[in-house]
Amino acid sequence: MKRQLYLAVTIVLSMLRLNAQQKDFSPGEIWYDTKQQPINAHGGGLLRHQGKYYWFGEIKKGKTWKVPGSNWENYRVVAGGVACYSSTDLVNWTYEGVALPADTNNTKSELHISNVIERPKVIYHAATKKFVMWFHLDSPDYSLARSAVAVSDHVAGPYTYIGSVRPNGNMARDMTVFVDDDKKAYHFYSSEENATMHIALLSDDYQSHTATDKRILIGQSREAPAVFKYNKKYYLLTSGCTGWSPNAASWAVADSILGEWKPVSNPCTGADAEKTFFAQSTFVLPVDPEKGKYIFMADRWNKLNLEDSRYIWLPLQMNAQGVPEIAWQKTWNLSQFRKR
């Protein structure tokens, strides 16, 4: 009888957890999807489509190891591909499946599990009705340094792999993509052994690069780009190049996306701001851009157990001087944006 009662209570508690709706963001904690499984979508980006948000990110699962012979923090897990989650409120996420799987068989495939699949970002092309995914593709020692593209007719996939390229012949590692108000899309990527950031205009269908390629932040060794627009200006958040270890974030601003970018300072404030709250930028999501309200998305990497890396989402607020401000909060929710 006691065992039956125990099982009944366990089932009820499990059902309550499954039906519970989250209301708050808890940066740095384990985040669970609607089936109470840890969300596995690192280095990710969000796409809003037909009233729903889609979160794409790297699947990091299994044992972490350091690549032999590396003279830097080259900790790895096998490439797991790209996961997709969906949400209507940005807090409760439903697992949609593997949008782009890694190849477990063909060792010559660029998507083989021995390679690197990082920082996936998906944008939508309304004319072709195609969802276009760009991501950083690399070899285990990061010498390949290429950008890869895949497409799908459905937002959650599956995505069909097209191939990889060095944009205009340039090395390409950490990256993001940004679609401007005129629907032109741009690929931001760390290049020249990560010393310089590049901005390449994508083709009209978003699936390749044009020859338009701008060098910015020359010699400043910045990575982990995240881009947003506010009050007709363009903003770029980046981190320094210190492997998996955290460092101070920095922001830059430009009047035009292919114009001159002025580096400024660290947007983070308060305790641990000099370490970006022990995290690294990956995306900035507009919430109410006209009022300067965004969500700063970052990853708190656990280099010795990459599967256990956590998500840091915090409010990003533009102040009266047009300066982005990010402050640590242990818990918060979207109602905070409505108070200002």
C-alpha positions in Angstrom: 0.0 0.0 0.0 2.8 2.4 0.9 4.5 1.7 -2.5 1.2 2.3 -4.4 0.7 5.6 -2.5 4.3 6.7 -3.3 3.8 5.9 -7.0 0.5 7.8 -7.1 2.1 10.9 -5.4 5.0 10.7 -7.8 2.7 10.6 -10.8 0.7 13.5 -9.5 3.8 15.6 -8.9 5.1 14.8 -12.3 1.8 15.9 -13.9 1.8 19.1 -11.9 5.4 19.9 -13.1 4.4 19.1 -16.7 1.4 21.4 -16.5 3.1 24.2 -14.7 3.6 27.4 -16.6 6.8 29.3 -16.0 6.4 33.0 -15.5 10.0 34.2 -14.8 13.4 34.1 -16.4 16.0 32.6 -14.0 19.4 33.4 -15.6 22.1 30.8 -14.9 19.6 28.1 -13.7 18.8 24.9 -15.6 15.9 25.8 -18.0 13.3 23.0 -18.8 11.0 22.7 -21.7 7.3 21.8 -21.4 8.2 18.1 -21.0 10.6 18.9 -18.2 13.7 18.1 -20.2 16.6 20.5 -20.0 16.7 22.9 -23.0 19.6 22.1 -25.2 20.1 25.1 -27.6 23.4 26.8 -27.1 24.9 29.7 -29.0 21.4 30.3 -30.2 19.2 32.8 -31.9 15.5 33.5 -32.1 13.1 34.0 -35.0 9.6 35.3 -34.6 7.2 33.9 -37.2 3.4 34.1 -37.4 3.1 35.1 -33.7 5.4 32.4 -32.3 9.1 32.5 -31.3 11.5 29.8 -32.5 14.8 29.2 -30.6 17.6 27.5 -32.6 20.7 26.4 -30.9 23.6 24.0 -30.8 22.9 20.6 -29.3 25.7 19.9 -26.8 25.4 16.4 -25.3 27.8 13.8 -24.0 31.3 13.8 -22.6 33.4 16.9 -22.9 37.1 16.5 -23.8 40.0 18.8 -24.8 41.3 18.3 -28.4 44.8 16.8 -28.2 47.6 19.1 -29.3 45.5 22.3 -28.7 47.4 25.2 -27.2 44.1 26.9 -26.2 40.9 26.0 -24.4 39.7 23.7 -27.2 37.1 21.8 -25.2 34.6 19.9 -27.3 31.6 17.6 -27.4 30.6 15.7 -30.5 28.5 17.9 -32.8 24.9 17.3 -32.1 23.3 19.4 -34.8 20.8 22.2 -34.3 17.8 22.0 -32.0 14.5 24.0 -32.4 12.1 25.0 -29.6 9.0 27.1 -29.9 7.2 29.5 -27.5 4.4 32.1 -27.5 5.6 33.8 -24.3 9.4 33.4 -24.4 9.4 31.6 -21.1 7.7 28.3 -21.8 9.4 26.4 -24.6 8.2 23.3 -26.5 10.8 21.0 -28.1 10.2 20.9 -31.8 13.0 18.5 -32.6 16.3 18.5 -34.4 16.1 21.1 -37.1 19.5 20.1 -38.7 21.0 16.8 -37.6 24.7 16.0 -37.5 26.0 13.1 -39.6 26.9 10.1 -37.5 28.1 7.9 -40.4 29.9 9.7 -43.2 33.3 10.9 -41.8 33.8 13.0 -45.0 30.5 14.9 -44.4 30.9 18.5 -43.3 28.2 17.8 -40.8 30.0 14.8 -39.3 29.9 14.7 -35.5 33.6 15.1 -35.4 33.3 18.7 -36.8 32.0 21.9 -35.2 28.5 23.2 -35.7 28.1 26.5 -33.8 25.9 29.6 -33.4 23.0 28.8 -35.7 20.8 31.7 -36.8 17.6 31.5 -38.9 16.0 34.2 -41.0 12.9 34.1 -43.2 12.8 35.1 -46.8 9.2 36.1 -47.5 9.4 36.1 -51.4 10.8 32.5 -51.6 9.0 31.4 -48.4 12.3 29.8 -47.3 13.8 29.6 -43.9 17.5 30.1 -44.2 19.9 28.9 -41.5 23.5 30.2 -41.3 26.0 28.8 -38.8 29.7 28.5 -38.1 31.2 25.2 -39.5 34.7 24.1 -38.5 37.1 21.3 -38.1 38.0 19.9 -34.7 41.1 22.2 -34.5 39.1 25.2 -35.8 41.3 25.6 -38.9 38.5 25.2 -41.4 36.8 28.5 -40.4 33.8 28.5 -42.7 30.2 29.7 -42.8 27.5 27.1 -43.7 24.0 27.4 -44.9 20.9 25.2 -44.9 17.3 25.9 -46.0 13.8 24.6 -45.2 10.2 25.2 -46.2 9.2 24.8 -42.6 10.4 26.9 -39.7 11.2 24.0 -37.4 12.8 22.0 -40.2 14.1 19.6 -41.3 16.7 21.8 -43.0 18.5 20.7 -46.1 22.2 21.4 -46.0 23.5 23.4 -49.0 27.2 23.7 -48.2 29.9 25.9 -46.6 32.1 28.8 -47.8 34.8 31.2 -46.7 32.9 34.4 -47.4 34.7 36.3 -50.2 37.7 34.1 -49.3 37.8 35.2 -45.7 38.1 33.0 -42.6 34.8 32.9 -40.7 34.1 31.8 -37.2 31.7 33.3 -34.6 28.8 34.8 -36.4 25.2 36.2 -36.6 22.9 37.4 -39.3 20.8 40.5 -39.3 17.8 41.5 -41.5 17.4 45.3 -41.8 14.1 47.1 -42.3 14.5 47.1 -46.1 14.8 43.3 -45.9 18.4 43.2 -46.9 20.3 40.7 -44.8 23.9 40.9 -43.4 26.3 38.3 -42.1 28.5 39.4 -39.3 31.5 37.1 -38.7 34.8 37.0 -36.9 37.7 36.8 -39.4 41.4 37.1 -39.9 42.1 34.6 -37.0 39.4 36.4 -35.1 41.3 39.7 -35.1 38.8 41.6 -37.2 35.0 41.5 -37.6 33.5 41.5 -41.1 30.0 42.4 -42.4 29.0 40.8 -45.7 25.8 41.6 -47.5 23.9 38.4 -48.4 22.4 37.7 -51.7 18.7 38.6 -52.5 17.6 35.1 -51.4 19.9 35.1 -48.3 21.6 31.9 -49.4 25.0 33.2 -50.5 27.3 36.2 -50.1 27.7 39.2 -52.3 31.0 40.9 -52.9 30.1 43.7 -50.5 32.2 43.0 -47.4 33.1 45.5 -44.8 36.0 45.2 -42.2 35.2 46.6 -38.8 36.8 46.6 -35.3 40.1 46.0 -37.1 42.7 44.3 -34.9 40.4 44.3 -31.8 39.9 40.5 -31.5 36.2 40.5 -30.9 33.8 37.5 -31.3 30.2 36.4 -30.4 28.5 39.2 -32.3 24.9 40.2 -31.5 23.3 43.0 -33.5 20.2 45.2 -33.1 18.8 48.5 -34.3 17.5 51.4 -32.2 16.5 54.9 -33.3 18.0 54.5 -36.8 21.4 53.5 -35.4 23.0 50.0 -35.4 24.4 48.4 -32.3 26.8 45.5 -32.1 27.6 43.6 -28.9 30.7 41.4 -28.8 33.0 39.6 -26.4 36.8 39.3 -26.3 38.6 36.2 -27.5 39.5 34.2 -24.4 38.3 30.7 -25.4 35.5 29.4 -23.2 36.5 31.8 -20.3 34.3 34.9 -19.8 35.5 38.5 -20.3 34.1 42.0 -20.6 31.5 42.6 -23.3 31.8 45.6 -25.5 29.4 47.5 -27.7 29.9 49.5 -30.9 27.6 51.8 -32.8 27.2 53.0 -36.4 24.9 55.3 -38.3 24.7 52.9 -41.2 25.3 49.2 -41.2 28.2 49.3 -43.7 29.5 52.6 -42.3 32.0 53.3 -39.7 31.6 51.5 -36.4 32.6 53.2 -33.2 33.7 50.9 -30.4 32.5 52.2 -27.0 32.5 50.3 -23.7 31.0 47.5 -21.6 27.2 47.6 -21.6 27.0 45.5 -18.4 26.7 47.2 -15.0 27.0 46.1 -11.4 28.7 43.0 -9.9 30.5 40.7 -12.3 30.0 43.2 -15.2 33.7 42.8 -16.1 33.0 39.1 -16.8 29.6 39.7 -18.6 28.1 37.9 -15.6 30.3 34.9 -16.5 28.6 34.6 -19.9 29.1 35.4 -23.6 26.7 37.2 -26.0 24.8 35.3 -28.7 21.7 37.3 -29.7 19.7 40.4 -28.9 15.9 40.1 -29.3 13.8 43.2 -29.8 10.8 43.3 -27.4 9.7 47.0 -27.8 12.5 48.5 -30.0 10.7 51.9 -30.4 11.1 52.3 -26.6 14.6 50.7 -26.5 13.6 47.5 -24.9 15.4 44.2 -25.8 16.5 40.9 -24.3 20.2 40.2 -24.1 20.9 36.5 -24.7 24.1 34.9 -23.7 25.6 31.6 -22.8 27.4 30.8 -19.5 29.8 28.1 -20.8 30.9 25.2 -18.6 34.0 24.3 -20.4 34.6 21.1 -18.5 31.0 19.9 -19.0 29.6 21.8 -22.0 26.2 20.0 -21.9 25.7 21.8 -18.5 26.3 25.3 -20.0 23.5 27.6 -18.9 21.5 30.5 -20.5 21.7 34.1 -19.4 18.8 36.2 -20.6 18.6 39.7 -19.2 16.7 43.0 -20.0 18.7 45.3 -22.2 17.4 48.9 -21.9 18.5 51.9 -24.0 19.0 55.0 -21.8 18.2 58.6 -22.7 21.7 59.0 -24.2 21.3 56.0 -26.5 23.5 53.7 -24.5 22.6 50.1 -23.9 22.5 49.0 -20.3 22.4 45.4 -19.0 22.2 44.7 -15.3 22.1 41.4 -13.5 18.8 40.1 -12.1 18.4 36.7 -10.4 14.8 36.5 -11.6 12.7 38.7 -13.8 9.8 38.7 -16.2 8.5 40.7 -19.2 6.3 42.8 -17.0 9.4 44.7 -16.1 9.4 46.2 -19.6 5.9 47.6 -19.1 7.0 49.6 -16.0 9.0 52.1 -17.9 
